[in-house]
């Protein structure tokens, strides 16, 4: 199949496949964390490092995949990344110690997460502006469904085949993605981009970081993601150890909260083009603050229960579903010749801050829900402050990258 025969729907399916794989890889094994801790003779906190270090690998992948795709093309970098992902997934399935699986998870992220950068750059290059917002929203909806389906599938697979079977299933998903990319994905990088004169990578990064608009959206998406990440990291242990629910029930509870993300992405899809993007993100910030306040208040006045966590998290996830595709759409519009590098740095900042959040969570973990709640509230406040305080204003010295692209 070549580019001319790919319909918009086929493009969407292909892009969702490569973009959602890293998301599925995060969520599919979450119900198995307690069983993995027992099997590998580790603690719950040590197994949580598999998630934190995955985020470290995710962040590093952003810096590597973006510039490489600008220089060598989107397709070869994506193929190479998926090959690394397959090898690392096999290592996860065969691991016999906590340290081994932690290292394997880093490389799993380094390879698979290249699709996060490259998939969205392809949207930027392949479709006109009017369609990009709808495509990004649809991809976000797919990513919202991934955490609903992945834990459920992972839970049932673990029940029959054990936690190693979950990683075997991820390997099958990665192989499917690789075969689809090799057969159907054409190169989308324009010849003008390939032949353009390039500044040094350090200089490009420095200029991007001085651009207030770029920094604003990068920090905004980072902090709003951190209003959700503590729940992802802690909820499996919290619900199964403290509230004594089964893996299947936990997966269902997790899916209910993530439906908020799905609804939020649908809201963005309907409002894009009608409302200013900054106005949509500002509304998301207010909703997010309300959900964080409800989470804090429920924990302060009532005993810990599923409802006291799920209802506020549903509200938070609603705002996350609105803000994430809005930030992704806004940040890439000015950049043409360095779309891969800009996208990579954007997601690197997001994942680096998420990794810091994960490290804090591991350090503060005490068996209660309080560390999760405190970090969620802190990230919500930071999101509101960053978006309200960093008004869009490109650097004056020498002009912004946007003006030179």
C-alpha positions as CSV (number, residue, x, y, z in Angstrom):
1,X,0.0,0.0,0.0
2,X,1.4,3.4,-0.9
3,X,0.6,6.9,0.3
4,X,-2.0,7.5,-2.4
5,X,-4.1,4.6,-1.3
6,X,-4.1,5.5,2.4
7,X,-7.5,7.1,3.3
8,X,-7.7,9.5,6.2
9,X,-9.3,6.7,8.3
10,X,-6.4,4.3,7.4
11,X,-3.9,7.0,8.4
12,X,-5.7,7.4,11.7
13,X,-5.6,3.7,12.5
14,X,-1.9,3.4,11.6
15,X,-1.0,6.5,13.7
16,X,-3.1,5.3,16.7
17,X,-1.3,2.0,16.5
18,X,2.2,3.5,16.9
19,X,1.2,6.3,19.3
20,X,-0.9,4.1,21.6
21,X,1.6,1.3,22.0
22,X,3.6,3.1,24.7
23,X,0.4,3.9,26.6
24,X,-0.7,0.3,26.4
25,X,2.8,-0.8,27.7
26,X,2.3,1.4,30.8
27,X,-1.1,0.1,31.7
28,X,-1.3,-3.6,30.7
29,X,0.9,-4.8,33.5
30,X,-0.4,-2.6,36.3
31,X,-2.8,-5.2,37.8
32,X,0.2,-7.6,37.9
33,X,2.5,-5.4,40.0
34,X,1.7,-7.1,43.4
35,X,2.2,-10.6,41.8
36,X,5.5,-9.5,40.2
37,X,6.7,-8.2,43.5
38,X,6.0,-11.6,45.1
39,X,7.5,-13.6,42.2
40,X,10.7,-11.5,41.9
41,X,11.1,-11.2,45.7
42,X,10.9,-7.5,45.7
43,X,8.8,-4.8,47.5
44,X,5.9,-2.9,46.1
45,X,8.0,0.3,46.1
46,X,10.8,-1.5,44.1
47,X,8.3,-2.7,41.5
48,X,6.9,0.9,41.1
49,X,10.4,1.7,39.9
50,X,9.6,-0.2,36.7
51,X,7.0,2.5,36.0
52,X,9.3,5.4,37.0
53,X,12.2,4.1,35.0
54,X,9.9,3.5,32.0
55,X,9.2,7.2,32.2
56,X,12.9,8.0,32.2
57,X,13.4,5.9,29.1
58,X,10.3,7.6,27.6
59,X,11.9,11.0,28.2
60,X,15.3,10.0,26.7
61,X,13.5,8.6,23.7
62,X,12.0,12.0,23.0
63,X,15.4,13.6,22.7
64,X,16.8,10.8,20.5
65,X,13.9,10.1,18.2
66,X,12.9,13.7,17.4
67,X,16.3,14.9,16.0
68,X,17.0,11.6,14.3
69,X,13.7,11.7,12.5
70,X,14.5,15.3,11.2
71,X,17.8,14.1,9.8
72,X,17.0,10.6,8.6
73,X,13.3,10.5,8.1
74,X,10.3,9.4,10.1
75,X,9.9,5.9,8.8
76,X,13.4,4.4,9.4
77,X,13.6,5.8,13.0
78,X,10.2,4.4,13.8
79,X,11.1,1.0,12.4
80,X,14.4,1.0,14.5
81,X,12.5,2.0,17.6
82,X,10.0,-0.8,17.3
83,X,12.8,-3.4,16.9
84,X,14.4,-2.1,20.1
85,X,11.0,-2.3,21.8
86,X,10.6,-6.0,20.7
87,X,14.0,-7.0,22.1
88,X,13.3,-5.2,25.4
89,X,9.8,-6.7,25.8
90,X,11.3,-10.2,25.4
91,X,13.8,-9.3,28.1
92,X,11.0,-8.2,30.4
93,X,9.2,-11.5,29.9
94,X,12.3,-13.5,30.7
95,X,13.5,-11.4,33.7
96,X,14.3,-13.2,36.9
97,X,15.1,-10.2,39.1
98,X,13.8,-6.7,39.9
99,X,16.9,-5.0,38.6
100,X,16.8,-6.9,35.3
101,X,13.2,-5.9,34.6
102,X,13.9,-2.3,35.6
103,X,16.7,-2.1,33.0
104,X,14.6,-3.8,30.3
105,X,11.8,-1.4,30.9
106,X,14.1,1.5,30.2
107,X,15.0,0.1,26.7
108,X,11.3,-0.9,26.2
109,X,10.5,2.8,26.5
110,X,13.5,4.0,24.5
111,X,12.3,2.0,21.5
112,X,8.6,2.0,21.6
113,X,8.1,5.6,22.6
114,X,9.6,6.9,19.4
115,X,6.0,6.6,18.1
116,X,4.8,9.3,20.5
117,X,7.0,11.9,18.8
118,X,6.9,10.7,15.2
119,X,3.2,9.9,15.1
120,X,2.2,13.4,16.0
121,X,4.9,14.9,13.6
122,X,3.3,12.9,10.8
123,X,0.0,14.5,11.6
124,X,1.6,17.9,11.5
125,X,3.2,17.1,8.1
126,X,0.6,15.1,6.4
127,X,-2.7,17.0,7.1
128,X,-3.8,20.6,6.8
129,X,-4.3,22.7,10.0
130,X,-8.1,22.3,10.0
131,X,-7.8,18.5,10.1
132,X,-4.9,18.3,12.5
133,X,-6.9,19.1,15.6
134,X,-9.5,16.4,14.8
135,X,-6.8,13.9,14.2
136,X,-4.9,14.7,17.4
137,X,-8.2,14.5,19.3
138,X,-9.0,11.1,17.9
139,X,-5.5,9.9,18.8
140,X,-6.0,11.2,22.3
141,X,-9.4,9.3,22.4
142,X,-7.5,6.2,21.4
143,X,-5.0,6.8,24.1
144,X,-7.9,7.3,26.6
145,X,-9.4,3.9,25.6
146,X,-6.0,2.2,25.9
147,X,-5.9,2.5,29.7
148,X,-9.4,1.2,29.8
149,X,-8.8,-1.9,27.7
150,X,-5.1,-2.6,28.6
151,X,-5.5,-3.2,32.3
152,X,-8.6,-5.4,31.7
153,X,-6.7,-7.4,29.0
154,X,-3.6,-7.5,31.1
155,X,-5.6,-8.8,34.1
156,X,-7.3,-11.6,32.2
157,X,-4.0,-12.6,30.5
158,X,-2.2,-12.6,33.9
159,X,-5.0,-14.8,35.4
160,X,-4.4,-17.5,32.7
161,X,-0.7,-17.1,31.7
162,X,0.8,-15.1,34.6
163,X,2.5,-11.8,34.5
164,X,5.1,-13.0,31.9
165,X,2.2,-13.7,29.6
166,X,1.3,-10.0,29.8
167,X,4.7,-9.1,28.4
168,X,4.3,-11.8,25.7
169,X,1.1,-10.1,24.7
170,X,2.9,-6.7,24.5
171,X,5.5,-8.4,22.3
172,X,2.7,-9.5,19.9
173,X,1.4,-5.9,19.8
174,X,4.8,-4.5,19.1
175,X,5.4,-7.0,16.3
176,X,2.0,-6.1,14.7
177,X,2.9,-2.4,14.8
178,X,6.3,-3.1,13.2
179,X,4.8,-5.1,10.4
180,X,2.1,-2.5,9.8
181,X,4.7,0.3,9.6
182,X,7.0,-1.6,7.3
183,X,4.1,-2.4,4.9
184,X,1.9,0.7,5.0
185,X,3.8,3.8,6.3
186,X,5.4,6.0,3.7
187,X,8.0,8.7,4.4
188,X,6.3,12.0,5.2
189,X,9.3,14.3,5.8
190,X,9.4,16.9,3.0
191,X,12.5,17.1,0.9
192,X,12.8,20.8,1.9
193,X,13.1,19.7,5.6
194,X,15.7,17.0,4.7
195,X,17.9,19.5,2.8
196,X,17.5,22.5,5.1
197,X,20.5,24.1,6.9
198,X,20.5,23.0,10.5
199,X,21.8,24.8,13.6
200,X,23.6,22.7,16.2
201,X,21.2,20.6,18.3
202,X,22.2,22.4,21.5
203,X,21.6,25.8,19.9
204,X,18.2,24.7,18.6
205,X,17.2,23.4,22.1
206,X,18.4,26.6,23.7
207,X,16.3,28.8,21.4
208,X,13.3,26.6,21.9
209,X,13.6,26.9,25.7
210,X,13.8,30.7,25.4
211,X,10.6,30.8,23.5
212,X,7.9,31.5,26.1
213,X,5.1,30.0,24.0
214,X,7.0,26.7,23.6
215,X,7.9,26.6,27.3
216,X,4.3,27.5,28.3
217,X,2.7,24.6,26.5
218,X,5.5,22.2,27.4
219,X,5.3,22.9,31.2
220,X,1.5,23.0,31.0
221,X,1.2,19.5,29.5
222,X,3.9,18.2,32.0
223,X,2.1,19.4,35.1
224,X,-1.4,18.4,34.0
225,X,-0.1,14.9,33.2
226,X,1.4,14.8,36.7
227,X,-2.1,15.3,38.1
228,X,-2.9,11.9,36.7
229,X,0.4,10.0,36.9
230,X,0.4,9.5,40.8
231,X,-2.9,7.7,40.4
232,X,-1.5,5.5,37.7
233,X,1.5,4.6,39.8
234,X,-0.2,4.1,43.2
235,X,-3.7,2.9,42.4
236,X,-2.9,-0.8,41.8
237,X,-1.3,-1.2,45.2
238,X,-3.8,1.2,46.9
239,X,-6.9,-0.6,45.7
240,X,-5.6,-4.2,45.9
241,X,-3.6,-4.0,49.1
242,X,-5.7,-1.5,51.2
243,X,-9.2,-1.7,49.8
244,X,-8.8,-5.4,49.0
245,X,-10.4,-5.5,45.5
246,X,-9.5,-8.1,42.9
247,X,-7.3,-7.4,39.9
248,X,-10.4,-7.5,37.6
249,X,-12.3,-5.0,39.8
250,X,-9.3,-2.7,40.0
251,X,-9.0,-2.7,36.2
252,X,-12.7,-1.8,35.9
253,X,-12.3,1.0,38.5
254,X,-9.3,2.3,36.6
255,X,-11.2,2.2,33.4
256,X,-14.1,4.3,34.8
257,X,-11.7,7.1,35.8
258,X,-10.1,7.1,32.4
259,X,-13.4,7.5,30.7
260,X,-13.1,11.1,31.9
261,X,-10.1,11.4,29.5
262,X,-12.2,10.0,26.7
263,X,-15.0,12.5,27.3
264,X,-12.5,15.4,27.6
265,X,-10.8,14.5,24.3
266,X,-14.3,14.5,22.7
267,X,-14.9,18.0,24.2
268,X,-11.7,19.3,22.6
269,X,-12.6,17.8,19.2
270,X,-15.9,19.6,19.3
271,X,-14.5,22.9,20.5
272,X,-11.4,23.1,18.3
273,X,-11.9,25.7,15.7
274,X,-14.8,27.3,17.6
275,X,-13.0,28.5,20.7
276,X,-9.4,29.8,21.0
277,X,-7.0,27.0,22.0
278,X,-5.8,29.0,25.0
279,X,-9.3,29.5,26.2
280,X,-10.0,25.7,26.0
281,X,-6.8,25.0,28.1
282,X,-7.7,27.7,30.6
283,X,-11.1,26.0,31.2
284,X,-9.3,22.7,31.6
285,X,-7.1,24.3,34.3
286,X,-10.1,25.4,36.3
287,X,-11.8,21.9,36.0
288,X,-8.5,20.3,37.1
289,X,-8.2,22.5,40.1
290,X,-11.7,21.7,41.1
291,X,-11.1,17.9,40.8
292,X,-7.8,18.2,42.8
293,X,-9.6,20.2,45.6
294,X,-12.4,17.5,45.7
295,X,-9.7,14.8,46.0
296,X,-8.0,16.6,48.9
297,X,-11.3,17.4,50.6
298,X,-12.7,13.9,50.4
299,X,-9.5,12.5,51.9
300,X,-9.6,15.0,54.7
301,X,-13.2,14.5,55.9
302,X,-14.1,10.9,55.1
303,X,-12.4,7.4,55.4
304,X,-10.6,6.2,52.3
305,X,-12.9,4.6,49.8
306,X,-13.1,3.8,46.1
307,X,-15.7,6.6,45.6
308,X,-13.6,9.3,47.4
309,X,-10.9,8.6,44.8
310,X,-12.7,7.7,41.7
311,X,-15.1,10.7,41.5
312,X,-12.4,13.4,41.9
313,X,-10.1,11.5,39.5
314,X,-12.8,11.3,36.9
315,X,-13.1,15.1,37.0
316,X,-9.3,15.5,36.8
317,X,-9.2,13.1,33.9
318,X,-11.8,15.1,32.1
319,X,-9.6,18.1,32.2
320,X,-6.5,16.1,31.2
321,X,-8.4,14.8,28.1
322,X,-9.1,18.4,27.1
323,X,-5.7,19.9,27.8
324,X,-3.3,17.4,26.4
325,X,-4.5,17.4,22.7
326,X,-4.9,21.2,22.9
327,X,-1.3,21.7,24.1
328,X,0.0,19.2,21.4
329,X,-1.9,21.0,18.7
330,X,-0.7,24.5,19.8
331,X,2.9,23.8,20.4
332,X,3.8,22.3,16.9
333,X,2.1,24.9,14.7
334,X,5.0,27.4,14.4
335,X,7.7,24.8,13.7
336,X,8.2,23.5,10.1
337,X,11.8,22.5,9.5
338,X,12.4,21.2,13.1
339,X,9.1,19.6,13.8
340,X,10.7,16.4,15.0
341,X,13.2,18.2,17.3
342,X,10.5,20.5,18.7
343,X,8.1,17.6,19.3
344,X,10.9,15.6,20.9
345,X,11.9,18.3,23.3
346,X,8.3,19.0,24.1
347,X,7.6,15.4,25.1
348,X,11.0,15.1,26.8
349,X,10.1,17.9,29.2
350,X,6.8,16.2,29.9
351,X,8.3,12.8,30.6
352,X,11.3,14.3,32.6
353,X,8.9,16.1,34.9
354,X,6.8,13.0,35.2
355,X,9.9,10.9,36.1
356,X,10.7,13.5,38.8
357,X,7.1,13.1,40.0
358,X,7.5,9.4,40.1
359,X,10.7,9.6,42.1
360,X,9.1,11.8,44.6
361,X,6.2,9.4,44.8
362,X,8.5,6.5,45.4
363,X,10.4,8.4,48.1
364,X,7.2,9.5,49.9
365,X,5.4,6.2,49.6
366,X,4.2,5.1,53.1
367,X,1.4,2.7,52.3
368,X,-1.3,5.4,52.5
369,X,-3.0,7.5,49.8
370,X,-1.6,10.8,51.1
371,X,1.5,11.0,48.9
372,X,-0.6,10.4,45.8
373,X,-3.1,13.1,46.8
374,X,-0.5,15.6,47.8
375,X,1.4,15.3,44.5
376,X,-1.8,15.5,42.5
377,X,-2.9,18.7,44.2
378,X,0.6,20.2,43.9
379,X,0.8,19.4,40.1
380,X,-2.7,20.9,39.6
381,X,-1.7,24.2,41.3
382,X,1.6,24.3,39.2
383,X,-0.4,23.7,36.0
384,X,-2.7,26.6,36.7
385,X,0.2,29.0,37.7
386,X,2.3,28.1,34.6
387,X,-0.5,28.6,32.1
388,X,-1.8,31.8,33.7
389,X,1.7,33.2,34.3
390,X,3.7,32.4,31.1
391,X,1.8,34.4,28.5
392,X,2.8,33.7,24.9
393,X,5.7,35.9,23.9
394,X,8.4,34.7,21.6
395,X,12.0,35.7,22.4
396,X,13.0,39.1,21.0
397,X,16.7,38.4,20.5
398,X,17.1,37.3,17.0
399,X,13.5,36.3,16.6
400,X,11.8,33.0,17.6
401,X,12.4,29.8,15.9
402,X,8.9,30.0,14.5
403,X,9.8,33.1,12.6
404,X,12.9,31.4,11.1
405,X,11.3,28.1,10.1
